[in-house]
């Protein structure tokens, strides 16, 4: 597939030198580099478990709105 890319001049100069040095085309080098980049994409990291603690229980039944308001307001 043909495509157009904007590549920094210094990167392009390095790419030309490497292509000449190795006898490969610039397209081959770019494709190889992209394949390597995409192959080593990190897998989703497993997250550590969340911390837990013993709170000693609820101070109020949160389904009892009046008791909850009294506890929150200190009434």
Order of alpha helices (4+ residues) and beta strands (2+ residues): alpha-alpha-alpha
